[in-house]
Amino acid sequence: MTEIGAARRRVEDSRLITGRTQWTDNLQLPGMCHVAFVRSPYAHARITRVDASAALERPGVVAVFTGADLAEEQGGLPCAWVVTEDMKHPDHPPMAVDEVRYVGEPVACVVARDRYAAADALEAVDVDYEPLPVVVDLEKAAKAPDDSADLVHADLGTNRSYTWVFENGDIDAAVRDAPVLIERRYVQQRLIPTAMEPRAVVCAPEGDGFTLWSATQIPHILRLMLATVTGIPEHRLRVIAPDVGGGFGSKLQVYGEEVLALLLARRLGRPVKWTESRSEGNLTVHHGRDQIQRLTLAAERDGTIRGLKVDLLADMGAYLMLVTPGIPLLGAFMFNGIYKMGAYSFTCTGVFTNKTPTDAYRGAGRPEATYAIERLMDELAAELDLDPIEVRRRNWIRHEEFPYETIAGLTYDSGNYEAATEKALQLFEYDKLRAEQADRRDRRDPVQLGIGVSTFTEMCGLAPSRVLGSLSYGAGGWEHAAVRVLPSGKVEVVTGASAHGQGHETAWAQITADRLGVPFEDVRVLHGDTSVSPKGMDTYGSRSLAVGGIALVNACDRVVDKARRVAAHLLEAAEEDLEFTGGVFSVRGVPGEGRTLQEVATAAFAAHDLPDGVEPSLDADATFDPENFSFPHGTHLCAAEVDTETGFVRIRSYVAVDDVGSVVNPLIVEGQVHGGLAQGIAQALYEEAVYDEDGNLTTTTMADYLIPSAADLPDFTTDRTETPATTNPLGVKGVGEAGTIASTPAVVNAIVDALRPYGVRDVPMPCTPERVWRALNAQEGQSA
């Protein structure tokens, strides 16, 4: 029995589900203080005075610091992705000194002996503000003239951070005289990542250095950036990501609170802790999406696509954070989706507003792109009176055409859209649902049935370092792994991929067990601590398995190569005559005699009889830099019932057939798909970060920001096809973001499909009952 492909339950779940583990907020250190932040109630204002004297008199208060107190040492938060040479990149202090630019920006902090004393003292910090003009409307911000009062950063002279252009083929010729032109404007609403565990950080001085614990996805990147920002030498910093309760991109960040915790620990010479409240998190964790998409699809009368033109406005928020400007550009390579076309034009303008900064959120640019092209394909089908599946078949890349270089310049290495779609159609009973839909339309049933289609691919496994370099990204896309074979034959795996709920400890142990022929239970996986795992590029972009897993494969293979030399010596045979199967080295053609890996490990440890020049260790490490992205794909189908009298939407059935290449653990894949579906459906129906005209976030609590529970979601029918990747030895592709990327357009397409007989062509997300009702009534008003 092989481990790869086995549906093993996750070994880490016993401690995670019971809470018997170490996470950041339950860390208690001797002499530790607690930090609370005074945050701006204004979206844009000058700070004219900060008086902390009354707060210092409060019981338990140790110190109060303002932005001015730390101005000389706090530096500026990093942006690692300078997407154009002329990109406007304003200074971003961890704590505001002279001016605040979004509600929730920190202006002072209280350090106290416990968290309650710190929180109580906040009200005693007296801050005077001089309000300045606020701009929250993305299109208004983009149009603001250089001398406008509506500038987020007056010293920049513009709200436009950059304009980035990609073109391939003659888009003007494709659009000119095109028999069919589909022009649409879609809005990707702003979303708030809501991980189970809020952000938290603890920092402690230790000798001549510091240890910082953080609920982060990126301990290695955070360590480097903290050194860069504060000037503390990198080798004096240790960053630990203990068990982390989810991230979805929100913890792919270097936050001001992490920098400030380090500075406060240095100032006070004692440990400090900060844990955000949920409402504080909604204000200050970076947000996701927030784009306006203007799209033109040119096609022939038979449905063949001629070209696609994309013009984006992307809301950066008030500042550029770690990878803020690059997030919408990841979508630049995915707007074409799985389709062939002769011309493509993409233009993105990043714009500053007086809102919380945006950055990576599950899918990061690719959900936005997939939504656009899949909505357009349904619109094209409706224009030509074709079935939505048929118009896709006429345009997608056929399985025999792989590898295929797309109009966006990527090479898709493998795929079979036909197989995934056929399986999905059968599971969904597509023809039967279309017949029911026709019947309901004929009867003018007040509850209409809509069928939504999403046939998607994504690029993940971020990424080839040379490609990232060509896009001016500030780091590489490699990953590192090490395998340590202990004297007893047990195995420790050290990985640079830092888990926050993905099941790495289980999947990595399965890979190692198969590769080395040792029992699954004999493998322990270590991660998330820069002193234990000193090399790594961390976890995001569905890269863990397709990059980190392959580094592990290579490290295991090097262990086998080392062990082979020792085994050959013990067996008095030539290395080339040995075969390694099931964890045993044996001489070909000589049955019954061999040496297990455990026996070889013990012999190497004893070092009594090793070949000359062989070190007494089987340990090995490897760094893997992929030659290409990985391209999972799939077909998602949604049947939704829409009440035309109330606007209520009920998802009746949902089928997802995904192709993520070879599968290491189907239970983990299933869990990732289910979680992704929940987030994608949530964008379609429930979630939206709303600001008023003064820049106040009105969705600061879970009572205001609607996150679906299990009761709000349908049962999912999921299945897979398997088209192995050709660019790595396991044939694996990413899975963590697939459900989110595919599901949003499937749901919205279903809603619009139900309402199309009423003249509705779009319902803005989230498609709440009120918005569905308003879309219907707007059409009735026009017809009247």
C-alpha positions in Angstrom: 0.0 0.0 0.0 1.3 3.4 -0.9 0.8 6.5 1.2 0.4 8.9 -1.7 -3.2 8.8 -2.6 -4.4 7.5 0.7 -7.2 9.3 2.5 -5.4 9.7 5.8 -7.0 11.8 8.5 -4.8 14.7 9.4 -2.5 13.9 12.3 -2.4 17.6 13.4 -6.2 17.7 13.9 -6.2 16.1 17.3 -4.3 19.0 18.9 -5.9 21.7 16.7 -9.5 20.7 17.4 -9.0 20.3 21.1 -7.0 23.4 21.4 -4.2 21.6 23.2 -1.5 23.4 21.3 0.5 26.5 21.1 -0.9 29.5 19.3 0.2 33.1 19.8 -2.4 34.4 22.1 -2.1 31.6 24.7 1.6 32.3 25.1 2.5 33.5 28.6 6.0 34.9 29.4 7.4 36.2 32.6 7.1 40.0 33.0 5.0 40.2 29.8 3.1 43.5 29.1 0.1 43.9 26.9 -0.4 46.5 24.1 -3.5 48.3 22.9 -3.7 50.8 20.1 -5.4 54.2 19.8 -6.8 54.2 16.3 -7.9 57.1 14.2 -11.7 57.7 14.0 -11.1 59.8 10.9 -10.4 58.6 7.4 -8.2 61.6 6.6 -6.9 64.1 9.1 -3.8 65.9 10.5 -2.7 64.9 14.0 -2.4 68.3 15.8 -1.9 67.0 19.4 -1.5 63.8 21.3 -1.7 64.0 25.1 -1.0 60.8 27.0 -0.5 62.2 30.5 -3.9 61.1 31.8 -3.4 57.6 30.4 -0.1 57.3 32.2 -1.9 57.8 35.5 -4.3 54.8 34.9 -3.7 51.7 37.0 -1.4 49.1 35.5 -0.2 51.4 32.7 3.6 51.0 32.0 4.1 53.4 29.1 2.4 55.2 26.3 4.0 55.8 22.9 2.9 58.0 20.0 4.0 58.0 16.4 6.2 60.9 17.1 7.9 59.0 20.0 8.9 56.2 17.6 9.4 58.3 14.4 13.1 57.9 14.3 13.2 54.1 14.6 10.0 52.7 13.2 10.9 53.1 9.5 8.3 52.4 6.9 6.3 49.2 6.2 7.7 47.4 3.1 6.2 47.0 -0.4 8.1 44.2 -2.2 6.5 44.6 -5.6 7.4 47.7 -7.5 5.4 47.0 -10.6 6.5 49.9 -12.7 9.5 52.2 -12.7 7.4 55.2 -12.0 5.1 53.6 -9.4 4.1 56.0 -6.6 5.0 54.5 -3.3 4.2 56.7 -0.3 6.0 56.2 3.0 3.9 54.0 5.3 4.9 54.4 9.0 3.7 51.6 11.3 2.2 54.3 13.5 1.0 57.6 12.1 3.1 60.6 13.0 1.6 63.7 11.3 -1.4 62.5 9.3 -3.9 59.6 9.2 -5.3 58.3 6.0 -7.9 55.6 6.9 -10.1 54.9 9.9 -8.3 52.5 12.2 -4.8 53.7 11.5 -2.8 53.6 14.8 -1.7 56.9 16.3 -0.6 55.8 19.8 -0.3 52.7 21.9 -0.7 51.9 25.6 1.5 49.3 27.3 0.1 47.9 30.5 0.4 44.9 32.8 -2.7 43.2 31.5 -4.8 43.5 28.3 -7.8 45.0 30.2 -5.8 47.8 31.8 -4.3 48.6 28.3 -7.7 48.7 26.7 -9.3 50.8 29.5 -6.5 53.4 29.3 -7.1 54.0 25.6 -9.9 56.4 26.3 -7.6 58.6 28.4 -5.2 59.3 25.4 -6.4 62.7 24.1 -5.8 63.2 20.4 -6.8 66.3 18.4 -7.4 66.0 14.7 -7.8 68.5 11.9 -10.1 66.7 9.4 -9.1 66.7 5.7 -11.1 65.8 2.6 -11.9 62.2 2.2 -12.1 60.1 -1.0 -13.5 56.6 -0.9 -15.1 56.4 -4.4 -12.6 54.6 -6.6 -13.6 56.2 -9.9 -13.6 59.7 -8.3 -10.2 59.1 -6.7 -8.8 58.0 -10.1 -10.1 61.2 -11.8 -8.9 63.6 -9.1 -6.7 66.3 -10.7 -3.1 66.9 -9.4 -4.2 70.0 -7.5 -7.3 68.4 -6.1 -8.2 68.5 -2.4 -9.3 64.8 -2.9 -5.7 63.5 -2.7 -4.9 60.7 -0.3 -1.2 61.7 -0.4 -0.9 65.4 -1.3 2.9 65.2 -1.7 2.4 62.6 -4.6 0.2 65.0 -6.5 -2.0 62.2 -7.7 -4.1 59.3 -6.5 -2.8 57.0 -9.2 -0.1 54.8 -8.0 0.7 53.1 -11.4 -0.6 52.1 -14.8 0.5 48.6 -16.0 -0.2 47.5 -19.6 0.0 44.1 -21.3 -0.9 43.5 -24.9 -0.6 40.6 -27.3 -2.1 40.7 -30.8 -4.0 43.5 -32.5 -6.9 44.2 -30.2 -8.1 47.2 -32.3 -8.4 44.9 -35.3 -10.1 42.2 -33.3 -12.7 44.7 -32.0 -13.1 46.7 -35.3 -16.1 45.4 -37.3 -16.5 42.4 -34.9 -19.9 40.8 -35.6 -20.5 40.5 -31.8 -19.3 42.9 -29.1 -20.0 42.3 -25.5 -19.2 45.3 -23.3 -19.7 45.1 -19.6 -18.8 46.8 -16.3 -18.4 44.5 -13.3 -17.5 45.5 -9.8 -15.5 43.2 -7.5 -16.6 44.3 -4.1 -14.2 44.8 -1.2 -13.9 41.8 1.1 -12.6 41.3 4.6 -10.5 38.1 5.2 -11.9 36.5 8.3 -9.6 33.8 9.6 -10.7 31.7 12.6 -7.7 33.1 14.6 -7.4 36.9 14.8 -3.9 38.4 14.3 -1.6 38.2 17.3 2.0 38.9 18.1 4.3 38.4 21.0 7.9 39.7 21.1 10.5 39.0 23.8 14.1 40.2 24.1 16.5 37.2 24.4 20.2 37.8 25.0 21.4 40.1 22.2 18.4 39.3 20.0 14.6 38.9 19.9 12.1 36.2 19.4 8.9 37.1 17.8 5.8 34.9 17.7 3.2 35.8 15.2 0.0 34.4 13.7 1.6 34.7 10.3 1.8 32.8 7.0 5.3 34.1 6.3 7.8 33.6 9.2 10.8 33.7 6.9 9.7 36.7 4.9 8.6 38.5 8.1 12.0 37.9 9.7 13.8 39.5 6.7 11.5 42.4 6.5 11.6 43.1 10.2 15.4 43.3 9.9 15.1 45.6 7.0 12.6 48.0 8.6 14.2 48.2 12.1 17.9 47.8 11.3 18.1 44.8 13.8 20.5 42.3 12.2 18.5 39.4 10.7 20.6 36.8 12.5 19.5 38.4 15.8 15.9 37.8 15.0 13.9 34.5 15.4 10.4 34.4 14.1 8.0 31.6 15.1 4.6 30.9 13.6 3.1 28.5 16.0 -0.2 26.7 15.1 -2.0 29.4 13.1 -5.7 29.4 12.7 -6.2 30.3 9.0 -4.9 33.1 6.9 -6.4 33.2 3.4 -3.8 35.7 2.4 -4.6 38.1 5.3 -1.5 36.9 7.2 0.7 37.1 4.1 1.8 40.5 5.4 4.2 42.6 7.4 1.9 44.5 9.7 2.7 47.6 11.7 1.7 45.8 14.9 4.5 43.3 14.3 7.1 46.0 13.8 5.9 48.0 16.8 5.9 44.9 19.1 9.6 44.5 18.2 10.4 48.1 18.9 8.4 48.1 22.2 10.2 45.0 23.4 13.5 46.7 22.6 12.5 49.9 24.3 11.1 48.2 27.5 13.5 45.3 27.7 10.6 42.9 28.4 8.1 40.8 26.4 5.0 42.4 24.9 1.8 41.0 23.5 -0.9 42.3 21.2 -4.0 40.4 20.1 -6.6 42.1 17.8 -10.3 42.1 18.5 -12.6 41.0 15.7 -13.9 44.5 15.1 -10.4 45.9 15.2 -9.4 43.3 12.7 -12.2 44.2 10.3 -10.8 47.7 10.3 -7.1 47.0 10.0 -6.4 43.6 8.5 -5.7 44.2 4.8 -8.8 43.8 2.6 -9.3 41.9 -0.6 -10.6 42.4 -4.2 -12.1 46.0 -4.8 -11.9 46.4 -8.5 -13.9 48.0 -11.3 -13.7 46.0 -14.5 -14.5 47.4 -17.9 -14.5 44.6 -20.4 -14.9 44.2 -24.2 -15.2 40.8 -25.7 -15.2 40.6 -29.5 -16.5 37.4 -31.2 -17.7 35.9 -34.5 -21.4 35.0 -35.0 -20.5 31.4 -34.4 -19.3 32.3 -31.0 -15.5 32.1 -31.7 -13.7 34.7 -29.6 -11.6 37.2 -31.6 -10.2 39.2 -28.7 -10.6 40.5 -25.2 -9.9 44.0 -23.8 -9.7 44.6 -20.0 -9.5 47.9 -18.3 -9.2 47.8 -14.5 -9.3 50.2 -11.7 -7.9 48.6 -8.6 -8.3 50.1 -5.1 -5.0 50.1 -3.3 -6.5 51.6 -0.2 -4.4 54.3 1.6 -1.0 52.6 1.3 0.9 49.9 -0.6 1.5 46.9 1.6 3.7 43.9 1.0 2.4 42.9 -2.4 -0.6 45.2 -2.9 0.2 46.6 -6.3 0.9 43.2 -7.8 -2.3 41.5 -6.8 -4.5 42.7 -9.6 -1.6 42.0 -12.1 -1.7 38.3 -11.2 -5.1 38.3 -12.8 -3.6 39.8 -16.0 -2.5 36.3 -17.1 -5.9 34.7 -16.3 -8.5 36.9 -17.9 -8.3 34.7 -21.0 -9.1 31.7 -18.9 -9.2 28.4 -20.8 -10.0 30.0 -24.1 -8.2 30.6 -27.3 -8.2 34.1 -28.9 -6.1 36.1 -31.3 -5.8 39.4 -29.4 -5.7 40.5 -25.8 -5.2 43.8 -24.0 -4.9 44.4 -20.3 -4.5 47.7 -18.5 -4.6 48.2 -14.8 -4.5 51.4 -12.8 -3.8 51.2 -9.1 -5.5 54.0 -7.2 -5.2 55.3 -3.6 -8.3 55.9 -1.5 -8.9 56.7 2.2 -9.7 53.1 3.0 -7.8 50.2 4.6 -5.1 48.9 2.2 -5.9 45.9 0.1 -3.6 43.0 -0.6 -3.7 39.2 -1.1 -7.0 37.4 -0.4 -7.7 33.7 -1.4 -7.0 33.5 -5.1 -5.3 36.9 -5.3 -6.2 38.4 -8.7 -7.3 35.1 -10.3 -10.9 35.1 -8.8 -11.4 38.5 -10.2 -10.2 37.5 -13.7 -12.1 34.2 -13.7 -15.3 36.0 -12.7 -14.9 38.4 -15.6 -14.3 35.9 -18.3 -16.9 33.4 -17.1 -19.6 36.1 -16.8 -18.6 37.3 -20.3 -18.9 33.7 -21.7 -22.5 33.5 -20.4 -23.3 36.9 -21.9 -21.9 35.8 -25.2 -24.0 32.6 -25.1 -27.1 34.7 -24.4 -26.3 37.1 -27.2 -26.0 34.2 -29.7 -28.8 32.1 -28.2 -26.3 29.3 -27.6 -26.1 27.0 -24.6 -23.4 28.3 -22.2 -21.6 24.9 -22.3 -21.6 24.9 -26.1 -20.0 28.4 -26.4 -17.3 27.3 -24.1 -16.6 24.1 -26.1 -16.2 26.2 -29.2 -13.4 28.2 -27.6 -11.5 26.2 -25.0 -8.1 24.6 -25.5 -8.6 20.9 -26.5 -6.8 18.3 -24.5 -4.7 17.2 -27.5 -3.4 20.8 -27.9 -1.4 20.8 -24.6 1.2 22.1 -23.9 -0.4 25.3 -25.1 0.9 28.9 -25.0 -1.9 31.3 -24.2 -2.5 34.8 -25.5 -1.4 36.0 -22.1 2.0 34.4 -22.5 1.7 31.4 -20.2 2.3 27.8 -21.2 -0.4 25.5 -19.8 1.4 22.2 -19.5 -1.6 19.9 -19.2 -5.3 19.7 -18.9 -8.5 18.1 -20.1 -11.4 20.5 -19.9 -13.6 18.1 -21.9 -13.3 15.3 -19.3 -14.0 17.5 -16.3 -17.0 19.2 -18.0 -18.5 15.9 -19.1 -18.2 14.4 -15.6 -19.7 17.6 -14.1 -22.7 17.5 -16.5 -23.5 13.9 -15.7 -23.3 14.5 -11.9 -25.4 17.7 -12.2 -28.1 16.1 -14.5 -27.7 19.2 -16.7 -30.3 18.3 -19.4 -32.9 17.4 -16.7 -32.4 20.8 -15.0 -32.6 22.6 -18.3 -35.9 20.9 -19.0 -37.2 21.9 -15.6 -36.0 25.5 -16.2 -37.9 25.7 -19.5 -41.1 24.4 -17.8 -40.9 27.0 -15.0 -40.4 29.7 -17.6 -43.4 28.6 -19.6 -45.5 28.6 -16.4 -44.2 32.0 -15.3 -43.4 30.4 -12.0 -42.6 33.1 -9.5 -39.6 31.0 -8.4 -37.3 30.7 -11.4 -34.5 28.2 -11.9 -31.1 29.4 -13.1 -28.1 27.3 -14.1 -24.6 28.7 -13.7 -21.5 27.5 -15.4 -17.9 28.1 -14.6 -15.1 26.4 -16.5 -11.9 27.7 -15.1 -8.2 27.3 -14.7 -5.7 29.2 -12.5 -2.0 29.7 -12.3 -0.6 28.7 -8.9 2.4 27.1 -7.3 4.0 30.6 -7.2 6.4 30.5 -8.9 9.4 30.4 -11.1 11.8 32.9 -9.7 12.9 34.2 -13.1 9.3 34.9 -14.0 8.7 36.7 -10.8 11.9 38.7 -11.4 10.6 39.7 -14.8 7.6 41.1 -13.1 9.8 43.1 -10.6 8.6 41.0 -7.7 11.0 41.4 -4.7 11.7 37.8 -4.0 12.0 34.3 -5.6 9.5 31.5 -5.8 11.7 28.6 -4.6 11.1 26.4 -1.6 13.4 24.4 0.7 13.1 21.1 2.6 15.5 19.0 4.7 15.2 15.4 5.7 17.0 14.1 8.8 17.3 10.4 9.3 17.8 9.7 13.0 20.0 6.9 14.3 17.0 4.8 15.0 15.7 5.2 11.5 12.9 7.6 12.4 12.7 10.7 10.2 12.4 14.4 10.8 11.3 16.6 7.9 12.0 20.3 8.0 10.0 22.4 5.5 10.1 26.0 4.6 6.3 25.9 3.8 4.6 27.2 6.9 1.2 25.7 7.5 -1.9 27.5 8.8 -4.5 24.8 8.4 -3.5 23.0 5.1 -2.5 19.7 6.6 1.2 19.8 5.7 2.2 17.5 8.6 0.1 14.8 7.2 0.8 15.2 3.5 4.5 15.7 3.9 4.7 12.6 6.1 2.8 10.6 3.4 5.3 11.8 0.7 8.3 10.9 2.9 6.9 7.5 3.9 6.5 6.5 0.3 9.8 8.0 -0.9 11.9 6.4 1.9 9.8 3.3 2.5 9.4 4.0 6.2 6.1 3.8 8.2 4.0 6.9 8.1 4.1 7.0 11.9 7.9 7.2 11.8 7.9 10.7 10.2 7.6 14.0 12.1 7.3 17.3 10.2 8.7 20.5 11.6 7.9 24.0 10.3 7.2 27.6 11.2 10.3 28.5 13.2 13.2 30.2 11.5 15.6 28.7 14.0 14.4 25.2 13.1 13.7 25.8 9.5 16.1 28.6 8.5 15.3 28.6 4.8 11.9 29.1 3.2 9.6 31.2 1.1 6.5 30.2 3.2 2.9 29.5 2.2 0.5 31.3 -0.2 -0.6 31.1 -3.8 -1.3 27.3 -3.6 2.4 26.7 -3.7 3.0 24.5 -0.7 2.7 21.1 -2.4 3.7 22.0 -6.0 6.9 23.7 -4.8 7.6 22.8 -1.2 6.4 19.2 -1.7 8.8 18.8 -4.6 11.7 20.2 -2.6 10.9 17.4 -0.1 10.8 14.8 -2.9 14.3 15.9 -4.0 15.6 15.9 -0.4 14.3 12.3 0.1 15.9 11.2 -3.1 19.2 12.6 -1.9 18.8 10.6 1.3 18.3 7.4 -0.7 21.4 8.2 -2.8 23.5 8.7 0.3 22.1 5.5 1.9 22.7 3.5 -1.3 26.5 4.0 -1.0 26.5 2.8 2.6 24.2 -0.1 1.8 26.4 -1.2 -1.1 29.3 -1.3 1.3 27.4 -3.3 3.9 26.2 -5.7 1.2 29.6 -5.9 -0.5 28.0 -5.0 -3.8 28.3 -2.3 -6.4 25.9 0.7 -6.0 24.5 0.2 -9.5 23.5 -3.4 -8.6 21.3 -2.3 -5.8 17.6 -1.7 -6.0 15.5 0.2 -3.4 12.0 -0.9 -2.9 9.7 -0.6 0.1 12.5 0.9 2.2 14.9 -2.0 1.6 18.2 -2.0 -0.4 18.8 -5.4 -2.0 21.1 -6.8 -4.7 19.2 -7.5 -8.0 18.8 -11.2 -8.5 19.7 -12.1 -4.9 16.5 -12.6 -3.0 16.2 -12.7 0.8 19.2 -10.5 1.6 19.1 -6.7 2.1 19.4 -3.8 4.4 16.5 -1.6 5.5 16.9 2.2 5.5 16.7 2.0 9.3 19.6 -0.5 9.4 21.6 1.8 7.1 20.9 4.8 9.3 22.1 3.0 12.4 25.3 1.9 10.6 25.9 5.4 9.4 25.4 6.7 13.0 27.8 4.2 14.4 30.3 4.9 11.7 32.3 1.7 12.5 32.4 0.5 8.9 31.7 3.2 6.4 33.2 3.6 2.9 36.1 6.0 2.7 35.0 9.6 2.2 31.4 9.0 3.4 30.2 11.2 6.3 28.3 9.5 9.1 24.9 11.0 8.2 22.0 10.3 5.8 20.7 13.8 6.2 20.0 15.8 3.0 18.3 19.0 2.0 17.1 20.5 -1.3 15.8 23.7 -2.8 13.3 23.5 -5.6 12.5 26.4 -8.1 9.8 25.3 -10.5 10.2 25.9 -14.2 6.5 26.8 -14.6 3.4 27.5 -12.6 0.9 24.7 -12.1 -2.5 25.0 -13.8 -5.4 23.2 -12.0 -8.7 23.5 -13.7 -12.3 22.3 -13.4 -16.0 22.7 -14.1 -18.4 24.0 -11.5 -22.2 24.0 -12.1 -24.7 25.7 -9.9 -28.5 25.5 -9.9 -30.2 28.3 -8.1 -33.8 29.1 -7.4 -34.6 32.8 -7.4 -37.8 34.1 -6.0 -38.8 36.9 -8.3 -41.2 38.4 -5.7 -38.7 38.7 -2.8 -35.3 38.4 -4.5 -34.3 35.5 -2.3 -31.8 33.1 -3.8 -31.4 29.4 -2.8 -28.7 27.2 -4.2 -30.4 24.0 -4.9 -27.5 22.0 -6.1 -23.8 22.5 -6.7 -21.4 20.3 -8.6 -17.6 20.8 -8.6 -15.3 18.6 -10.7 -11.8 19.8 -10.2 -8.5 18.6 -11.7 -5.6 19.2 -9.4 -3.3 16.7 -11.0 -2.1 13.8 -8.9 -3.6 13.7 -5.4 -1.5 13.0 -2.3 -4.4 13.0 0.2 -8.0 13.1 -1.2 -9.4 14.1 2.2 -7.3 17.2 2.3 -8.2 18.0 -1.3 -11.9 17.6 -0.4 -11.5 19.9 2.6 -9.7 22.5 0.6 -12.4 22.5 -2.1 -15.2 22.7 0.4 -13.6 25.7 2.2 -12.9 27.4 -1.1 -16.5 27.0 -2.3 -17.7 28.5 1.0 -15.6 31.6 0.4 -16.5 32.0 -3.3 -20.2 31.6 -2.6 -19.9 34.1 0.2 -18.6 36.7 -2.2 -21.5 36.0 -4.6 -24.2 36.1 -2.0 -23.2 37.6 1.3 -19.9 39.4 2.0 -19.1 43.1 1.4 -17.0 45.7 3.2 -19.0 48.9 3.1 -17.7 52.4 3.7 -19.8 55.6 4.1 -18.9 58.8 2.3 -16.8 59.9 5.3 -14.7 56.8 5.1 -16.2 55.0 8.0 -16.3 51.2 7.7 -19.9 50.3 8.5 -19.2 46.6 8.6 -16.9 46.3 11.6 -18.5 43.4 13.3 -19.9 40.0 12.4 -23.4 41.4 12.9 -22.7 43.8 10.0 -20.3 41.8 7.8 -22.2 38.7 6.8 -20.3 35.4 6.8 -22.3 32.4 5.9 -22.5 29.5 8.3 -22.9 25.9 7.3 -26.7 26.3 7.5 -26.4 29.0 4.7 -24.5 26.8 2.3 -25.7 23.9 0.2 -24.5 20.4 0.1 -21.7 20.1 -2.5 -21.2 17.3 -4.9 -17.5 17.1 -5.6 -15.4 14.8 -7.8 -12.1 14.9 -9.7 -10.4 14.1 -12.9 -6.7 13.7 -12.9 -4.4 15.2 -15.5 -0.9 15.1 -13.9 1.3 18.1 -14.1 4.3 17.5 -16.4 6.6 19.9 -14.6 7.2 18.0 -11.4 7.8 14.4 -10.4 4.6 14.0 -8.4 2.4 15.4 -11.1 0.7 17.6 -8.5 -1.0 21.0 -9.0 -2.4 23.5 -6.5 -5.8 23.1 -4.8 -6.1 25.7 -2.0 -7.7 28.4 -4.1 -9.6 26.5 -6.7 -13.0 26.4 -5.0 -12.9 30.2 -4.4 -11.9 31.0 -7.9 -14.5 28.9 -9.7 -17.6 29.3 -7.5 -18.3 33.0 -7.6 -19.1 33.2 -11.3 -21.0 29.9 -11.2 -23.4 31.3 -8.6 -23.9 34.7 -10.2 -24.3 33.2 -13.7 -27.0 31.0 -12.2 -28.8 34.0 -10.7 -28.6 36.0 -14.0 -29.7 33.0 -15.9 -32.8 32.7 -13.8 -33.6 36.4 -14.4 -32.6 36.7 -18.0 -36.3 36.3 -19.3 -37.0 39.5 -17.3 -34.3 41.5 -19.0 -31.7 41.3 -16.2 -28.1 41.1 -17.4 -26.3 41.6 -14.1 -26.8 41.7 -10.4 -24.1 43.5 -8.4 -22.4 41.3 -5.8 -23.2 40.4 -3.2 -26.5 39.3 -4.8 -28.6 40.0 -1.7 -32.4 39.7 -1.9 -32.6 43.4 -2.0 -30.2 43.7 -5.0 -31.9 40.9 -6.9 -35.3 42.6 -6.3 -34.0 46.0 -7.4 -32.5 44.5 -10.5 -35.9 43.0 -11.4 -37.8 46.2 -10.6 -35.3 48.3 -12.6 -36.2 46.2 -15.7 -39.9 46.5 -15.0 -39.5 50.3 -14.7 -37.8 50.4 -18.1 -40.4 48.3 -19.8 -43.2 50.4 -18.3 
